Amino acid sequence: MNRLSLPAIAIFLLGAIGATFLKDNFLRFEGPAEFMASAAAGATGGLIGAIIGMILFPKKRPNDE
Protein backbone atom coordinates (compact mmCIF):
# COMPACT_ATOMS: atom_id res chain seq x y z
CA MET A 1 0.00 0.00 0.00
CA ASN A 2 2.98 2.36 0.32
CA ARG A 3 3.12 2.62 -3.50
CA LEU A 4 -0.49 3.77 -3.79
CA SER A 5 -1.55 7.41 -3.81
CA LEU A 6 -4.90 8.41 -2.34
CA PRO A 7 -6.81 8.25 -5.69
CA ALA A 8 -5.19 4.87 -6.39
CA ILE A 9 -6.42 3.56 -3.02
CA ALA A 10 -9.94 4.73 -3.91
CA ILE A 11 -9.75 2.85 -7.23
CA PHE A 12 -8.45 -0.22 -5.35
CA LEU A 13 -11.45 -0.15 -3.00
CA LEU A 14 -13.90 0.42 -5.85
CA GLY A 15 -12.40 -2.53 -7.72
CA ALA A 16 -12.69 -4.84 -4.71
CA ILE A 17 -16.25 -3.81 -3.86
CA GLY A 18 -17.33 -3.81 -7.51
CA ALA A 19 -15.97 -7.30 -8.16
CA THR A 20 -17.76 -8.65 -5.10
CA PHE A 21 -20.99 -6.97 -6.22
CA LEU A 22 -20.70 -8.46 -9.71
CA LYS A 23 -19.97 -11.90 -8.24
CA ASP A 24 -23.13 -11.68 -6.15
CA ASN A 25 -25.20 -10.83 -9.23
CA PHE A 26 -23.91 -13.62 -11.47
CA LEU A 27 -22.73 -16.47 -9.25
CA ARG A 28 -24.54 -18.25 -6.43
CA PHE A 29 -22.84 -20.64 -4.04
CA GLU A 30 -23.87 -22.47 -0.89
CA GLY A 31 -22.00 -22.69 2.39
CA PRO A 32 -18.26 -22.06 2.67
CA ALA A 33 -17.88 -21.78 -1.11
CA GLU A 34 -19.73 -18.46 -0.92
CA PHE A 35 -17.05 -16.99 1.36
CA MET A 36 -14.21 -18.34 -0.76
CA ALA A 37 -15.77 -16.99 -3.97
CA SER A 38 -16.35 -13.57 -2.39
CA ALA A 39 -12.77 -13.43 -1.13
CA ALA A 40 -11.40 -14.46 -4.51
CA ALA A 41 -13.53 -11.92 -6.37
CA GLY A 42 -12.61 -9.13 -3.95
CA ALA A 43 -8.90 -9.93 -4.11
CA THR A 44 -8.90 -10.11 -7.91
CA GLY A 45 -10.90 -6.90 -8.27
CA GLY A 46 -8.69 -5.15 -5.75
CA LEU A 47 -5.54 -6.24 -7.55
CA ILE A 48 -6.85 -5.02 -10.88
CA GLY A 49 -7.97 -1.75 -9.29
CA ALA A 50 -4.57 -1.26 -7.64
CA ILE A 51 -2.73 -1.81 -10.93
CA ILE A 52 -5.00 0.65 -12.74
CA GLY A 53 -4.65 3.14 -9.89
CA MET A 54 -0.84 2.94 -9.91
CA ILE A 55 -0.78 3.52 -13.67
CA LEU A 56 -3.25 6.42 -13.67
CA PHE A 57 -2.15 8.09 -10.42
CA PRO A 58 1.51 7.34 -9.65
CA LYS A 59 2.74 8.35 -6.20
CA LYS A 60 5.07 11.35 -6.14
CA ARG A 61 8.53 10.39 -4.92
CA PRO A 62 11.21 12.63 -3.42
CA ASN A 63 14.06 13.53 -5.78
CA ASP A 64 16.79 12.24 -3.44
CA GLU A 65 15.91 8.54 -3.85
Summary of the structure (lengths in Angstrom):
residues: 65
radius of gyration: 14.8
end to end distance: 18.5
largest distance: 53.5
contacts: 169
relative contact order: 0.25
helix: 71%
strand: 3%
